[in-house]
Amino acid sequence: MVSKALVITNAQGFHMRPASVFAGAMAKFPCKVFIKFNGNEYNAKSPLNLMAACMKCGSEIELVCDGDQENEALAAAAEMIQNGFGE
Amino acid sequence: MLKGTGVSAGIGIGKALLIEEHSLEYTPVTITEPQAEIQRFRDAVAATKKQAEALRSSAGEKEAEIMLGHISLIEDPFLTGEIEKLIGGGQCAESSLEQMCDMFISIFSAADDDLTRQRAADVRDVKAGMLSVLLGIDEVKISDAPEGSIIVVKELTPSMIAEIKKENVAGIIAETGSTTSHSAILARVLEIPAVMSVDGALMSIMGGDTVICDGKTGEVIVSPVESELNEYIAKRERFVKEKAELEQYRGKPTVSADGTKYELVCNIGKPDDAAKAVENDGEGVGLFRTEFLFMDKTSVPTEDEQFDAYKKAALILKDRPLIIRTLDIGGDKEIPYLGLEKEDNPFMGFRAIRYCLKYRGLFRTQLRAILRASAYGNVSIMFPLITCVEEVRAGRLLVEEMKDELREEGIAFDENIKVGIMVETAAAAVIADVLAKESDFFSIGTNDLTGYTMACDRGNGNVAYLYSVMQPSVLRMIRRTIECAAKEGIPVGMCGEAAADPLMTPLLISFGLTEFSVSAPSVLRLRKNIASWTKERADEVATEAMKLETRYYFLEVRGAAEGF
C-alpha cells in the first residue's frame, strides 16, 4: 500500500468533469484507489463518490493505492490532482 | 397569471403539452435468483447507456457534454457495485437502484455549494431513466410533441431537452430550475422561450390549454382572454420583427449613414468560436484570447499544439483578419504548471507581456506557433498589457528573431505579419503618441483601461460605482488613443465591452475608431446602430459628451438605439 498527502488545487474541486475524468483514469489500474478526506474514505474510481466528498480548492486529502500497479496509479493520480485536472 | 423566472427570451404561445412524471412505482419483491436479477440490472445499465449515447450523438455540443456526464454516472463502478450487492442480498433491482441513487441525491442536495446541489438533478435524471427501462415504461416522447406545443414539466432535464424538436416547441414552462441551470442554458442555445420556477404549473395548466409564456419577464398566462392573446401576439411579432430587422444587416458591409466603412469583428476564446463569429456575420476576429490553450492543460502546450489551434481558426476565417493576442495571464489565474506565485495585487503584478518577456522560452514557442499559422490566413499578433515602449520593442525583436529561425528552417509564414498592442493601461493611453510610432495597430481594451484608469476593481461592491467607461477620464484616454493612432495612420480598434454599447457608438465614430470587436451575438445589432449615425451627428453628441464634467449618459442616445 502506498499513499501521498495532497491539496486540491483547481477552483471548483471535484465537479462533474474532473470527477469523471479522474475516476475514468483510475479505473484503468487494477489496484484499489481511494481518497481519505475529513475522516472518510471515498472510492476514487467512482465519480459519484468523488463528488459526494465535496472536496474544495485547498482541501487536504490523502490518496491511497493498494494492490497491483499501486505505484503507477499513485503517480498518475497525484499528477492529475497537482495539475488541477488541467483547469 | 402564473409567474416564474424568464430564462430564455421570446414569447411562446401555444397548446400546453403536459409532461407528467410517469409513475415509476413498483412493488418491491424479494428475489430468489439474485444472479438472474443482477443480469436484468446489467441489461438495464447497458440499455440506459445506449439511450444516453444516442441522445449524445444527436445532440448539440453542450447537451452532448451533459450526456457524457450522465454516462459516467450510469457506469459508476461504486454505484453498480453497491446495487449488485443489494440485489445479491435478495432485494429487487428497482429498489436497490432507488436506494443507492436516493442516497446520492440526498448527499448532493445537502451540499453547501450550488454546483454540487445541481448534481442531484443529474442523479434523478439517471435514476428515472434506469427505472423506466427496468419497469418497461415507454417515456412520453417530447420528440413527438406536435407543432405549437408549450412543454409544461416539473423539472426539465437535459435528456428531455436533447429530445426537443425546435420547430415544434413554442415554449417551455418548468416548475423548477433557474437561469443558471443546464436546461436553461440549452433553451437559450435553441432560442426557445422558457420560463422556470413556475410554482404549481402542472396543477394550474391542463393539457391542451392555450398558454402564453414570456421568456423575458417570466409571465405565464393560462387560457388568456382575447385582449391578452392579441397583446402577446403583437409582442411576439415585435420580438420576431426586431430579430428579422437585424437579419437584414447580415452579409452587408458595416457603414455609417454617410458611407464611412468600419470593420466589425468578434472576440473569441477558442478556435471553434471562429465559426460562431462567421455564423453571426462577423468580418473576422479582433481578439483571439489564447489563455484557453494554457488553462486546459497539465503542462505548457507544445508549439505544434498551439500551431494547430491558431491554424484551425485561421482556416475557418479564410482571408478575414485574425488578431491573436499573446498569453495574458497572471497570479489571479490558475495555471499550476506555470509556477505563478499568488500575489497580493495580481492586476498590478507579474502578468501578461511582463511574464512573457521574462520567460522567453514560452513566449518564443507561442510566437513561432502564431507565425507558422500566419501562412494559412490573415493573421496578426497583439501584445497585452503594454505600459512602455521598451515592451513593444522587446516583443517585436523576438518576433523578428522567430522569423529568422523559421526562414532558416524553411518554414512558411507571412513576412508582412502585423504586430500591434492592446491599449488597456492608463500608461499606454498617455504615451499613445509614442506607441503609435512602433505599433502596426492598436486595440483598446476598455475593461482593463477603465479599471486601471479609475483605480477601481469592479468586483468590489464598495467601489464598483466608479467603474464606468463613461467617466470623463476614461473617455479622454480613449479619445487620445484614437487620435494618436489616426495621426500615425495606423488602424485602431476596440475589443472591450464598450465597443458594443450603443451609447458609445457616436463617440467612437466621432473620435475615429476604425474597428469594433464585439461578442458574436452583438454583431448585427451594432451594424444596425452604426448605420444610423452620420459623422456630423456623431460629432455633435461627442462634443456635448466631452464637455461634461461628470459621467456621460445621454438618455436620447440610448433611446434612439433601443427604439423608444
Contacts between the chains, C-beta under 8 A, distances in Angstrom:
chain1	res1	chain2	res2	distance
A	9	B	334	7.0
A	9	B	336	5.6
A	10	B	334	6.4
A	11	B	334	5.8
A	12	B	115	6.2
A	15	B	115	5.3
A	15	B	116	7.4
A	16	B	69	4.7
A	16	B	119	6.7
A	16	B	122	7.5
A	17	B	65	8.0
A	17	B	69	7.3
A	19	B	72	7.9
A	20	B	68	7.5
A	20	B	69	6.1
A	20	B	72	3.9
A	23	B	72	7.1
A	23	B	76	7.5
A	23	B	77	7.9
A	24	B	72	6.9
A	27	B	77	6.5
A	43	B	77	7.4
A	43	B	78	4.6
A	45	B	77	5.1
A	45	B	78	7.0
A	46	B	76	5.0
A	46	B	77	5.8
A	46	B	78	3.2
A	46	B	79	6.7
A	47	B	72	5.1
A	47	B	73	6.4
A	47	B	76	5.6
A	48	B	73	6.4
A	48	B	76	4.9
A	48	B	78	6.1
A	48	B	79	5.6
A	48	B	104	5.3
A	48	B	123	7.5
A	49	B	76	8.0
A	49	B	78	5.2
A	51	B	108	7.1
A	51	B	116	6.3
A	51	B	119	5.7
A	52	B	104	6.1
A	52	B	107	4.6
A	52	B	108	6.8
A	54	B	111	5.5
A	54	B	112	7.4
A	54	B	113	7.2
A	54	B	116	5.8
A	56	B	113	7.6
A	79	B	298	6.9
A	80	B	298	7.4
A	82	B	336	6.7
A	83	B	298	3.7
A	83	B	299	7.7
A	83	B	336	5.6
A	83	B	337	6.3
A	84	B	334	5.9
A	84	B	336	5.2
A	85	B	298	8.0
A	86	B	295	7.7
A	86	B	296	5.4
A	86	B	297	5.1
A	86	B	298	4.7
A	87	B	295	6.5
A	87	B	296	7.2
A	87	B	334	6.6
